[in-house]
């Protein structure tokens, strides 16, 4: 199948020794002899334990407690040692900022599946460790956006209009009207670093004040900036040169730590105001104090700090023209309720319905819902497992390439398809109790595997998926379709066109195209007590090579595989018992 000109193909090498194709794929925590429906039924009946701490709003707790399959334990913030002792008992934990979910906590949490953060920032959660160990991390990116945006304007207006000084003056019995002349927001340029949910809320409100709004964010589209009526600054330096008020609304990462330091502050106008309501460490506090004391900037508003609580003797407390608040960004009744409900609902859905669309360490989705993608993701996973098994039956024990190509309907979940294909390629090969969509790419990367994703050409079905697994010398390509509201089907194995649903167990046979093969295969399977659900025979030309895809309801043993290979004219027999449901 030809790819479009925009297809991104990456050749990749990794050294994963495949076991026997049958034994490798059949490995699972479930019994191989269990009927296909049993794992799903057992999973559906399972209950989960959830630890809620850090004073999560009661409305969120009530949402969890209403579910009979969730056992909810509510506790004040636990000392680290006690959290380590208790975490193994829980499937999920929901925290705010006080609890540190460290790598050690996640490793001790052997049953842990989900970490919920009632708030935006996740710097108190060891995200990399969670991803490696297959634990979903879910935050509440929208619940406190209004609260933070309102605090921005409350604080900036307070500084511009000297409200704190005016209040103290009045309560001291004075009337210093002429001394307290302030400044207006109208007509000033607001420079925003990071136009996420909060940055966007600030931008919208700034326009109501008659401000000019510019933004620097290399990760946001022109479409979003145009919708917000925000002018793009191509570089941070451009923004700094134009801003009367500079505000940051980004996560704290290696890229943003110290982003507003001495050099950046030096580019601001002497009257400029610096605001940080995002995360301590984005603005270099020492450099900020120097700039304030030397009068090189006009003032600052801080709600977050590199160390919290801010030490009583910190120089910021003595700096001129500063408004300091004790991390109040999300401290409204409404925001606390919103983030609690958002986080608790997302954790509930992840546990009960495997809804991972809100997980920040699974994959981003663009214009497509997680539930809509589930059949297609399962198909991609099974296609990768099938291709790997077919390659192994050709004697290739080391896989060298993995490429996924998807149709137009599925492009909104490109990252998710990478994860699904990596999962299919690794399951049964990697010894990990926690191998799942969350950590499949991370575990693949540790073994040198980098999957590539591209687009199928327009002539393909818009819900088509193609997976190629190969070595330097040989590869196998399989394809399928997963249209919305239909059962996904396997449609191609190499050059053979087939049409069959890849259920729990699939037999792929190659044989000479001669009479009697189908009957002998059916007789052998029937005698072994294996029921055939679907049998699809395909050939390239009469009398040449043929391929059969046989979906069966029962496990197929190694001995039965051997007997299939002994049938006249049967050249190969690959047995795939798919993991997952």
C-alpha positions, 0 to 999 in steps of 0.5 A: 500500500502506498503512503502519502507524501506526508507519511513519516517512516522511521527505520528502527532497530531493536533486539528483542528475542522472540520466544516460540510464537505460540508460547510467547503470545499465550503468556498472560495472568489468565489461564490459557484455557479460559473461554474468551468471555471469562476475563471480561466478566471477571474484570467487570465484577472486580472492586477497587480500593481508592485512597483520597488524601490532602483534603479533597472536596467532599463532592468529589469523594461522594462521586467515588463513594456512590460507586459500589465497586469502589472502596474509598478511604479518606485520610489526611495528608499522610507522613511519607513513611506511612504512605509507603506502608499503606500504598500497596493496598490501593488501586488508585490514589488521589492527591492535591499538592501536599502528598509527594507521590515519589518513585518509591511510592509508585514502586511500592504500590504494586496494585496501583493503576491510577494517580489522580491530581486534583489540580493542574501541576504534577511536579509532586508526582514522579511522572516518568516512574509512573509511565515506566511502571504503567500507572496512569496519571490524571490531573484536572487542567481546567477546574481552577482556570477561572480562579487563577485568572481572576487572581491574576487581575486581582493582584495586578490591579492591587499593585497598580492601584496600591490597594494594600498600601491604601488600606494600611494607610486608611487603617492608620488614620491617614488620608494619602490620596495624592501619594497613592496615584496608580496606573491603569491596565487599559492600553498596556501590552500583556505578554503571556508565556504559555497559552494553555487553559489558564493563559487563555482565560487570562488573555480573554479577560485582558481584552475586556480591560482594553489591553493588547495581548501578545504570547510566546508559546511554540506548542500552540497553534495559530488557530488557537491564538487567532480564536483568542485574538492574541498576537504571536511573539515568534521568540521570548525575546520579542515578547520581553521587549514588548510587554508592560506586564509579563505573566507565565502560565507553563508547567515547571519542566527542564525547559521552563526552569529559570526561564525568566532569569537575569538575562530575560529580566534585563530585556524588560522595560524598567516599568514592567511588571512580572507575574508568576502564578504558575510554578515556583522556579520558572522565575529565578527568585534571586534574579528577581529580587536583584532587579526589584532592589535595583529598580530595573523592573517596576514590580512583581506579583508572586503566588508560587515559590521555589520553596514553599512555604516561603521562608520567613526571612526570604529577601522577597518579603522585603523587596519593593513593589511586590504582591506576595500571596501564599499559593492561593491560585486555586483557593476558591470554593468553586475551584476546589470543588471543580478540580476534585470532581474532575479528578475523581470522575476521571479516576473512577472512569479509568478504574471501572471503564478503562477510560484513559483519555484523560491520562497525561502519560498515555497519549494525546487525542486530537478531535477524537474521543477515547471510547471511539478509538477503543476498537481501532486501538485493539485492532492495532495491538492485535495486528502488531502481535499477529505480524510479530508471530508470523515473522517468528514462524519464518525463523526471525527471532530479532525484530528490526522495524515496526511501522504503523500507518492509519487512515484519515478517520484515525489520525487524531489518535496517532500517539495512541496507535503508537502505544497500541502497536508497541504493546502488541509487539511486546506483550508475551515477550517482555516480562512485566506485570504492568505492561500496558498502553501507558508504558509500552512505548517507554519499555520499547524504548528501553529495548531500542524499539522506536515505532513510527507512524504514517498516513495511509493514502486516500484510496485506503479506507479512512478507518484502515490500519496497517502494521509492518514488523520486520528485521533487516532481511524480512518483514511482515505486513498485516492490515485491518479496518475499524470503522465506527460502530462495527466489529474490527476486521483483519483484511490483509496478511501480506498479499492475501486479502482476508476478511475475519475478526481477530478474536481471542485465538487465530490460526493462520495457515499457508498451504498449496492451493489443492482440493481437500485442505480445508476439509482436513483442517476442519476435521482435525480441529473438530476432533480436537474439540476446537470450534471454528467461528470463522474460516476465510481462505484466500489465494493469489492464483489458482494452484499456487500458494493459499492462506487460511485465517481461522478464528476459533473459540478454543485454545490451540495447543502446541501438539495440535499445531504440530498435527496441523503442520503434518497435514498434507500440503500445509506449509506453515501454522501460526497460532495467535492467542491474543491478550487483552479484550 
